[in-house]
Amino acid sequence: MTVVHVDTPSRLHFGLIDLNGDIGRIDGSIGLAIDDPGFSLTARASDETVVLGAGVHENRVRATVTRLQDAWDVGGAEFRFARTIPLHSGLGAGTQLILAVMHSLGRLYGITLAQDDVMRLSGRGGASGIGLHAFLEGGFIVDGGHGFPGRKQSYLPSAASTDAGVGPLLLRQEFPNWDILLMIPAGRHISGEEEVRLFQGLCPMPPEAAMHICHALVMGMLPALAERDLPTFGRSLEQSQSVGWKQVEIDAQGEVVHRTLAFARDSGAHGAAMSSWGPATAVFVDDAEDLKPEADAFLESLPNGGVCLVTKANNIGARIVVDDTA
């Protein structure tokens, strides 16, 4: 019996570049694939869909299988999860899960997946393609957003923009082996109708915000990556998050993330950035293991606690292994 093993990264979404649109495009995004947390699953063909160990992700697994069965006319599978990504923490769990199920089911039934098929069937990428490219290739990623008001007619998140397609990949670059301390305080879960309401109520953003973010990216983060300059990268990343839509996202989380970012700055870290709607916050440091006990104590001092872990960038994307001897 064929067995498919899939290990996914998760993704850090550092920010949307332009939610103004005066220049004829909106969205555009900056992000990074990281090794941990991720999904680890094993799949075997089955007459029925069986989901073990997925926890809160089970319904999405089943919905994804149903959608793929409609498209491919294939059978079911037994999915066993050994590792999962926290839901609604800003780490892109939904995209990674859909892609993991899609690739495992495709391998089990001999479906050849072109990249266009992946992007179309996943229903993701309507605002940002970071999660898709993180799965496919890993690394530091910049996408070019959507033509406006041509390809996309309104300011909406990915989940509400399934017809917009995925913005062009402008840059995918190997990320240095820098330590990342991932801090996840117990914050708010922002998605669905609330996310749509914030987009529609607060956009367009001022054009100056996009200019500031582009400056921090092109003259800060990218040269710092080329020169392996961690302090400049961290400082430029923080500058990119100080304006525009990212400030909306941080403010929506409120005090818990403001305190987490302040802790990171006071700890001597080179930079800290909230991912997507948060509350997950990536802290770039010289020695994450050395800082972790202090970070654990800080999170324990918060009203509802939190967790943190040490991770690195993922520069290869998801790992998919097919075992025909099982």
C-alpha positions as CSV (number, residue, x, y, z in Angstrom):
1,M,0.0,0.0,0.0
2,T,1.3,3.5,-0.9
3,V,1.9,5.8,2.0
4,V,2.5,9.5,1.6
5,H,4.3,11.5,4.2
6,V,4.0,15.3,4.2
7,D,5.8,17.8,6.4
8,T,4.9,21.4,5.8
9,P,6.4,24.7,7.0
10,S,4.4,27.5,8.4
11,R,4.7,31.0,7.2
12,L,5.4,34.4,8.7
13,H,3.4,37.1,6.9
14,F,5.2,40.4,7.5
15,G,2.7,42.6,5.8
16,L,0.7,43.7,2.8
17,I,2.6,46.4,0.8
18,D,-0.1,48.5,-0.8
19,L,-3.8,48.8,0.3
20,N,-4.2,52.1,-1.5
21,G,-4.3,51.2,-5.2
22,D,-3.6,54.6,-6.7
23,I,-0.8,53.1,-8.8
24,G,-3.1,50.4,-10.2
25,R,-2.2,47.5,-7.9
26,I,-3.2,46.4,-4.4
27,D,-2.0,43.9,-1.9
28,G,1.5,42.6,-2.5
29,S,3.1,40.9,0.4
30,I,6.3,40.0,2.3
31,G,6.9,36.8,4.1
32,L,9.1,33.9,5.2
33,A,8.6,30.2,5.5
34,I,9.7,28.7,8.8
35,D,10.3,25.1,9.9
36,D,8.4,24.9,13.1
37,P,5.5,24.7,13.8
38,G,4.2,22.7,10.8
39,F,1.9,19.9,9.8
40,S,3.2,16.4,9.7
41,L,0.8,13.8,8.3
42,T,0.8,10.3,6.9
43,A,-1.9,9.4,4.3
44,R,-3.1,6.1,3.0
45,A,-5.9,5.4,0.4
46,S,-9.2,4.4,2.0
47,D,-12.8,4.0,1.0
48,E,-13.8,6.6,3.5
49,T,-12.1,9.7,4.8
50,V,-10.6,9.1,8.2
51,V,-8.9,11.9,10.1
52,L,-6.8,11.1,13.2
53,G,-4.8,13.6,15.4
54,A,-5.9,16.7,13.5
55,G,-7.8,18.2,16.4
56,V,-9.5,21.5,15.5
57,H,-8.4,21.0,11.9
58,E,-10.5,17.9,11.2
59,N,-13.4,19.7,9.5
60,R,-11.1,21.5,7.1
61,V,-9.4,18.3,6.2
62,R,-12.8,16.7,5.4
63,A,-14.0,19.8,3.4
64,T,-10.8,19.8,1.4
65,V,-11.1,16.1,0.5
66,T,-14.7,16.6,-0.5
67,R,-13.8,19.5,-2.8
68,L,-10.9,17.5,-4.4
69,Q,-13.1,14.5,-4.9
70,D,-15.5,16.7,-6.9
71,A,-12.7,17.9,-9.0
72,W,-10.7,14.6,-9.5
73,D,-13.2,11.7,-9.0
74,V,-10.9,10.0,-6.5
75,G,-11.5,7.9,-3.4
76,G,-10.8,8.8,0.3
77,A,-7.8,8.5,2.5
78,E,-6.8,7.9,6.1
79,F,-4.9,10.9,7.4
80,R,-2.8,10.6,10.6
81,F,-1.4,13.8,12.0
82,A,1.7,13.8,14.2
83,R,2.2,17.6,14.3
84,T,-0.1,20.6,13.7
85,I,0.0,24.4,13.3
86,P,-2.0,26.4,15.9
87,L,-5.2,27.7,14.3
88,H,-5.9,31.5,13.9
89,S,-2.4,32.4,15.3
90,G,-1.1,34.2,12.2
91,L,1.0,31.3,10.9
92,G,-1.1,30.3,7.8
93,A,-2.4,27.0,9.1
94,G,-5.3,27.0,6.7
95,T,-3.2,27.2,3.5
96,Q,-0.6,24.7,4.7
97,L,-3.3,22.2,5.7
98,I,-5.2,22.5,2.4
99,L,-2.0,22.1,0.4
100,A,-0.8,19.1,2.5
101,V,-4.1,17.3,2.0
102,M,-4.2,18.2,-1.7
103,H,-0.7,16.9,-2.4
104,S,-1.1,13.7,-0.3
105,L,-4.4,12.8,-2.0
106,G,-3.0,13.6,-5.4
107,R,0.1,11.3,-4.8
108,L,-2.1,8.5,-3.6
109,Y,-4.3,8.5,-6.7
110,G,-1.7,9.4,-9.3
111,I,-2.9,13.0,-10.0
112,T,-0.2,15.2,-11.5
113,L,-0.4,18.7,-9.9
114,A,0.8,21.7,-11.9
115,Q,1.4,24.9,-9.9
116,D,-1.6,26.5,-11.6
117,D,-3.8,23.6,-10.5
118,V,-2.5,24.0,-6.9
119,M,-3.3,27.7,-6.8
120,R,-6.7,27.3,-8.5
121,L,-8.0,24.3,-6.4
122,S,-6.6,25.6,-3.1
123,G,-8.8,28.7,-3.2
124,R,-6.0,30.7,-1.5
125,G,-3.9,33.7,-2.5
126,G,-6.6,36.2,-3.2
127,A,-4.7,38.8,-1.1
128,S,-1.3,37.2,-0.5
129,G,0.5,34.3,-2.1
130,I,3.0,33.9,0.8
131,G,1.5,30.7,2.1
132,L,1.3,29.0,-1.3
133,H,4.9,29.9,-2.1
134,A,6.1,28.9,1.4
135,F,4.7,25.4,0.8
136,L,6.0,25.1,-2.7
137,E,9.5,26.6,-2.3
138,G,10.1,28.1,1.1
139,G,12.5,31.0,1.7
140,F,11.9,34.7,1.9
141,I,9.1,35.7,-0.5
142,V,7.7,38.9,-2.1
143,D,4.7,38.8,-4.3
144,G,3.3,41.6,-6.5
145,G,-0.3,41.7,-5.6
146,H,-3.3,42.2,-7.9
147,G,-4.2,44.7,-10.7
148,F,-6.8,47.2,-9.3
149,P,-9.6,47.6,-10.2
150,G,-9.0,45.0,-12.9
151,R,-8.0,41.7,-11.4
152,K,-9.4,42.6,-8.0
153,Q,-12.2,45.2,-7.6
154,S,-12.2,45.7,-3.8
155,Y,-10.1,45.5,-0.7
156,L,-10.6,42.0,0.7
157,P,-8.6,39.3,2.5
158,S,-7.6,36.1,0.7
159,A,-10.5,34.0,2.0
160,A,-13.0,36.4,0.5
161,S,-11.1,36.9,-2.8
162,T,-11.1,33.4,-4.3
163,D,-11.6,34.7,-7.9
164,A,-8.6,37.1,-7.8
165,G,-5.9,34.5,-8.4
166,V,-2.4,34.6,-6.9
167,G,-0.2,37.7,-7.4
168,P,3.1,37.2,-9.3
169,L,6.1,35.9,-7.4
170,L,8.6,38.8,-7.6
171,L,11.3,37.3,-5.4
172,R,12.1,34.1,-3.6
173,Q,15.4,34.1,-1.8
174,E,17.3,31.8,0.5
175,F,17.1,33.1,4.1
176,P,20.1,33.0,6.4
177,N,20.4,30.4,9.2
178,W,19.4,33.1,11.8
179,D,17.7,32.1,15.1
180,I,14.0,32.9,15.3
181,L,12.2,32.9,18.6
182,L,8.5,32.5,17.9
183,M,6.4,34.0,20.7
184,I,2.6,33.2,20.6
185,P,0.8,35.0,23.4
186,A,-2.9,34.1,23.9
187,G,-4.4,36.8,21.8
188,R,-7.5,37.3,19.6
189,H,-8.5,35.1,16.7
190,I,-9.3,37.5,13.8
191,S,-10.9,36.0,10.7
192,G,-14.1,35.7,8.7
193,E,-16.6,38.5,8.9
194,E,-14.5,40.6,11.3
195,E,-11.5,40.5,8.9
196,V,-13.7,41.5,5.9
197,R,-15.3,44.3,7.9
198,L,-11.9,45.8,8.8
199,F,-10.7,45.6,5.2
200,Q,-13.8,47.3,3.9
201,G,-14.0,49.9,6.7
202,L,-10.4,51.0,6.9
203,C,-9.2,50.8,3.3
204,P,-7.8,52.5,1.3
205,M,-4.6,53.2,3.3
206,P,-2.6,56.4,2.6
207,P,-0.3,56.0,-0.4
208,E,2.6,57.2,1.8
209,A,2.4,53.9,3.8
210,A,3.2,51.8,0.7
211,M,6.1,54.1,-0.1
212,H,7.5,53.6,3.4
213,I,7.1,49.8,3.3
214,C,8.7,49.6,-0.2
215,H,11.7,51.7,1.0
216,A,12.2,49.5,4.0
217,L,12.0,46.4,1.8
218,V,14.1,47.4,-1.2
219,M,16.7,49.5,0.6
220,G,16.7,47.7,4.0
221,M,15.6,44.1,4.2
222,L,16.8,42.9,0.8
223,P,20.4,44.4,1.0
224,A,20.6,43.1,4.5
225,L,19.8,39.6,3.3
226,A,22.3,39.9,0.6
227,E,25.0,41.0,3.1
228,R,23.9,38.7,5.9
229,D,23.4,41.7,8.1
230,L,20.9,40.6,10.8
231,P,20.7,43.9,12.8
232,T,19.8,45.9,9.6
233,F,17.3,43.3,8.5
234,G,15.6,43.3,11.9
235,R,15.5,47.1,12.1
236,S,14.2,47.4,8.5
237,L,11.5,44.8,9.2
238,E,10.3,46.7,12.2
239,Q,10.2,49.9,10.1
240,S,8.0,48.2,7.5
241,Q,5.5,47.2,10.2
242,S,5.3,50.7,11.7
243,V,2.8,52.1,9.2
244,G,-0.2,51.0,7.0
245,W,-2.2,47.9,7.3
246,K,0.2,46.2,9.7
247,Q,-0.6,48.8,12.3
248,V,-4.3,47.9,11.9
249,E,-3.5,44.3,12.5
250,I,-1.3,45.0,15.6
251,D,-3.9,47.4,17.1
252,A,-6.6,44.8,16.5
253,Q,-4.7,42.4,18.8
254,G,-4.3,45.1,21.4
255,E,-2.2,45.2,24.5
256,V,-0.9,41.6,24.5
257,V,1.0,42.1,21.2
258,H,2.1,45.6,22.1
259,R,3.6,44.2,25.3
260,T,5.2,41.3,23.4
261,L,6.8,43.6,20.9
262,A,8.1,45.8,23.7
263,F,9.5,42.8,25.5
264,A,11.4,41.9,22.3
265,R,12.8,45.4,21.9
266,D,13.9,45.5,25.5
267,S,15.5,42.1,25.3
268,G,18.1,43.3,22.9
269,A,16.7,41.4,19.9
270,H,17.6,42.6,16.4
271,G,14.0,42.8,15.3
272,A,10.5,41.6,16.1
273,A,7.5,41.4,13.8
274,M,3.9,40.2,14.2
275,S,2.8,37.7,11.6
276,S,-0.4,38.4,9.7
277,W,-3.3,39.1,12.2
278,G,-1.2,37.6,15.0
279,P,-0.7,37.0,17.8
280,A,2.3,35.0,16.7
281,T,5.4,37.3,16.8
282,A,8.8,36.4,15.3
283,V,11.8,37.7,17.3
284,F,15.2,37.7,15.4
285,V,18.1,37.1,17.8
286,D,21.7,35.9,18.0
287,D,20.8,33.1,20.4
288,A,17.2,32.1,20.7
289,E,17.8,29.3,23.2
290,D,19.5,31.8,25.5
291,L,16.5,34.2,25.4
292,K,13.8,31.5,25.6
293,P,13.7,31.2,29.4
294,E,13.2,34.9,29.8
295,A,10.5,34.8,27.0
296,D,8.8,31.9,28.7
297,A,8.7,33.9,32.0
298,F,7.3,37.0,30.2
299,L,4.5,35.0,28.5
300,E,3.6,33.4,31.8
301,S,3.2,36.9,33.3
302,L,0.5,37.7,30.7
303,P,-3.2,37.3,31.8
304,N,-3.8,34.3,29.6
305,G,-0.2,33.1,29.1
306,G,1.3,31.9,25.8
307,V,4.0,29.6,24.3
308,C,7.2,30.2,22.5
309,L,9.6,28.0,20.5
310,V,12.9,28.2,18.7
311,T,12.8,27.8,14.9
312,K,14.7,28.6,11.7
313,A,13.8,29.6,8.2
314,N,12.6,26.9,5.8
315,N,14.3,27.2,2.5
316,I,12.9,24.1,0.7
317,G,9.1,24.2,1.2
318,A,7.1,21.1,2.1
319,R,8.8,17.7,2.3
320,I,6.8,15.1,0.5
321,V,7.9,11.4,0.6
322,V,6.0,8.6,-1.2
323,D,6.6,5.1,0.2
324,D,5.4,2.3,-2.1
325,T,6.8,-0.5,0.1
326,A,4.6,0.1,3.2
